[in-house]
Amino acid sequence: MLHRSFCLATVALLLAPAPLLAQRKPAARPPTQQVIPPKTVYWLSAATTSGFMMGAKPPSSGDMMRMAMGGGMGGTARTLNLDLGSRLPPTGSPAATHAIPPSMAMGPSLALKTPPPARAGTVSREPEDFERPKGRILLFWGCGETARPGQPVVIDFANLAAGQIPPGLFAGERIRIARPPSPTTWPTYGGWPNDDRPSREAIPAGASLVGAHSVSGNYPPKIDFTLAQDWMAGLALQQAKAPSGALNLSWNTVPGTTAHFAQMFGASEDSRGNDPTIVFWSSSELQTFMSGLSDYIAPAEAARLVGTRQLMPAAQASCTIPREAMQAAPSGMITLVAHGPEQNFVHPPRPADPRTPWVQEWTVKARFVSRTGGIAGMDMADMGGDDARRPARRTRNPANCVPAASASDAVSGVLGGAIGGLFGSRRKPPVCEEE
């Protein structure tokens, strides 16, 4: 009886009018705001450099001695790159300027000049004395006194140049790098430095970017923004050789740092004609090779790469180059990078009503980084012009030789010669035997 009553009630409910039925309607989705990208973008890239990387001049023998003894070169240098790209046509010849705050001590403004159109290049023939790529590359990665199992990865450069890329060579590299405007990516471009007078002078040591900035010209809209972030402080790299042959690196922590990255690029070449060897090591916990990890990296991307262990955390202030990498390249170039913050501006601001399209007029990106460098594994003999360490062949025939390199060129000569052998170059004349 109870079962019959339940069935009748169920039939009555199914035959009831629609309002009596509980109806579920899908939740309404919020409208997606249409975003129209800007026709003008402006990038300000500010780098602080110290140590071996400071300035454009190569370091002196005294500078290299100080670095070989564990210290960095004194002082820091500041660089600035300004890149303006626009899809708006200029009225006449393109012209734009960046009005800078007085705290920069570089005059009232900087000229953003448009380079002349690039001329179509001619097809060049390979010279008769061109040497095919040769040698090999050894890849190391990760901080630690000894190399990880499976290292190094050995790459024959002749095979690489022929298009035979080893499987997994770039497997660990998934890096999002944003590129600034350039003459090839935007219809109208203006940039600094260029050939104006401020471009030929060093940025004053006490210059500050903090303050009001304004960009104007005959093709961009007026761009006004205020920077609260200044050039980052300089890095000081310290080196200490471990008894095992590994190289311990340590450095100061710079305010505003989002992540660190270190790498070593070394080479070896001897006088017996053996093919050169390139050694590449990075602090990444994943295999990497010639990646963008030392480029400007946005804070959000830096945080992601710290999570994947491709970048070191901002709080980390030490790392060890494995002994195997140091043995393969006793003298190499070390680069240390402290990735920094960003400031981004968009005009006009985003409308509060998502149904209103956001038509962006211009955007500004100001990005910051601090870098330093040094020579790894250099001892005093590297400074003294020891002939046994010179990589080139020797001959007494003065008609077919060039003067020997100076002591301060020893490291750069080995590295440059090996790189030239890897990528292919003209055959080098032998070095004259000194009387």
HELIX and SHEET records of a PDB file:
HELIX    1   1 LEU A    2  LEU A   14  1                                  13    
HELIX    2   2 ALA A   18  LEU A   20  5                                   3    
HELIX    3   3 SER A   61  ALA A   68  1                                   8    
HELIX    4   4 PRO A  102  MET A  104  5                                   3    
HELIX    5   5 PHE A  157  ALA A  161  1                                   5    
HELIX    6   6 ARG A  197  ARG A  200  5                                   4    
HELIX    7   7 PRO A  299  GLY A  307  1                                   9    
HELIX    8   8 ARG A  323  ALA A  328  1                                   6    
HELIX    9   9 MET A  380  MET A  383  5                                   4    
HELIX   10  10 ASP A  387  ARG A  389  5                                   3    
HELIX   11  11 PRO A  398  ASN A  400  5                                   3    
HELIX   12  12 ALA A  407  ASP A  409  5                                   3    
HELIX   13  13 ALA A  410  PHE A  423  1                                  14    
SHEET    1   A 2 VAL A  35  ILE A  36  0                                        
SHEET    2   A 2 TRP A 358  VAL A 359  1                                        
SHEET    1   B 9 VAL A 153  ASP A 156  0                                        
SHEET    2   B 9 ARG A 136  TRP A 141 -1                                        
SHEET    3   B 9 THR A 277  SER A 282  1                                        
SHEET    4   B 9 ALA A 259  SER A 268 -1                                        
SHEET    5   B 9 GLY A 332  HIS A 347 -1                                        
SHEET    6   B 9 TRP A 362  ALA A 376 -1                                        
SHEET    7   B 9 THR A  40  GLY A  51  1                                        
SHEET    8   B 9 THR A  76  SER A  86 -1                                        
SHEET    9   B 9 THR A 188  TRP A 192 -1                                        
SHEET    1   C 4 SER A 109  LEU A 112  0                                        
SHEET    2   C 4 ALA A  96  ALA A  99 -1                                        
SHEET    3   C 4 GLY A 211  GLY A 217 -1                                        
SHEET    4   C 4 ILE A 223  LEU A 227 -1                                        
SHEET    1   D 2 PHE A 130  GLU A 131  0                                        
SHEET    2   D 2 SER A 425  ARG A 426 -1                                        
SHEET    1   E 5 VAL A 153  ASP A 156  0                                        
SHEET    2   E 5 ARG A 136  TRP A 141 -1                                        
SHEET    3   E 5 THR A 277  SER A 282  1                                        
SHEET    4   E 5 ALA A 259  SER A 268 -1                                        
SHEET    5   E 5 MET A 312  PRO A 313 -1                                        
SHEET    1   F 3 LEU A 237  LYS A 241  0                                        
SHEET    2   F 3 LEU A 247  TRP A 251 -1                                        
SHEET    3   F 3 SER A 318  ILE A 321 -1                                        
SHEET    1   G 2 ARG A 394  THR A 395  0                                        
SHEET    2   G 2 VAL A 431  CYS A 432  1                                        
END                                                                             
